[in-house]
C-alpha cells in the first residue's frame, strides 16, 4: 500500500441537503465511495453526479451503519488496492478546513495509531438545547482514548486485521471496533483539530428521547457482547442507567406505596432521602458544568436532561433485553 493513498467513505440515508454539503466539502483529490441505505430523497443521484462510487445496500439484509461502512471500505479497496487510509464520514457531516492534512500527519507520525479523529461540532447548536447537548458530547479529551465516533481516519491495515466493523450492531459499532483494535495492540487518538460539522437537527424532545434510547441499547449490547472485557466506560454507563433509571425509581414507588397504605413515617423519611439523592445528583452535574465554564442555563438543562435521559436509555436497555430473550434482531433506532 502507498504511504499516502487515502480514500473516503460516506454513509447516508435520506440526508438531503446535509449529504450535498458533505460530499461537496471533500477535496476532489480523494476518491469517494458513498454507501446508501435505502434513501428515497435523491441522495443516490446526487452522489453519482459528484463522481462518487455509489453502493446501494440491499434492504433484505437490514441496514446498519456498520454494514454500510464495511461495504464502503471494501468497495474502495476493490477500486484502489493501494489505499492506505480511509476517512469515514457520516452523511450529515461536513469536513472542516485542513482536516485531512492534520489527520494524515498525525496518523503517519505514530505507526501504532489505528484511528485518528478530531473535534466534531454541531452546525446549529443555537436551534435547540438538544443540539447544544450533542455539541457538548462531541468535545472529548485530546490524546489517546478508548473509542471514537462515526467520523474518523482509519489505517486500513488495522481495519483489515479487525475484519472491519460488526455488521450486526445497530448502534455502538465504533466502540466495538476500537475495543477489538485495542486488544490487538492498536491505539486511538483524538487530536486538537477541527474535523467535521454535524447537523443533528434534533428539535423535539421525542427525537432526543429516541437518540438516548439508542444509546441505552448500544451500552447493553456492548457489555453483553464483551462481558468483563468490555470498555469500562460502557460498563459504568450501564450501571448508571440501571441505578438512576430502574433501581432508585422502583424503590421510590415501593416506599410511596408503603407510606400510603401503612402511614409509616420511616417509609416517608426514606422516600424523601431517595428524592434528595436525585436533587444532589442534579446539583453535582450542574456545578460540574459551571466549573467548565458553561452558562448556568445550559448547565441546568444539561443536568435535568441527563437525569431524565436515564429513563430513555433504560427503554433501550429493555429493548435489547427483549430482543435477546426472543432471539429477534432489533431494527434501526432512528431519531431523525
Buried (B, 14 or more C-beta within 10 A) or exposed (E): BEEEBBBBBBBBBBBBEBBBBBBEBBEEEBBBBBBBBEBEBEBBEBBEEBEBBBBBBEEEEBBBBBBBBBBBBBBBBEEBEEBBBBBBBBBBBBBBEEBBEBBBEBBBEEEEBBBBBBBBBBBBBEBBBBBBBBBBEBEBEEEEBBBBBBBBBBBBBBBEBBEBBBBBBBBBBBBBBBBBBBEEEBBBBBBEBBBBBBBBBBBEBEBBBBBBBBBBBBBBBBBEBBEEEBBEBBBEBBEBBBBBBBEBBEEBEEBBEBBEEEEBEEBBEBBEEBEEBBEEBBEEBBEEBBEEEBEEEBBBBBBBBBBBBBBBBBBBBBBBEEBEEEEEEBEBBEBB
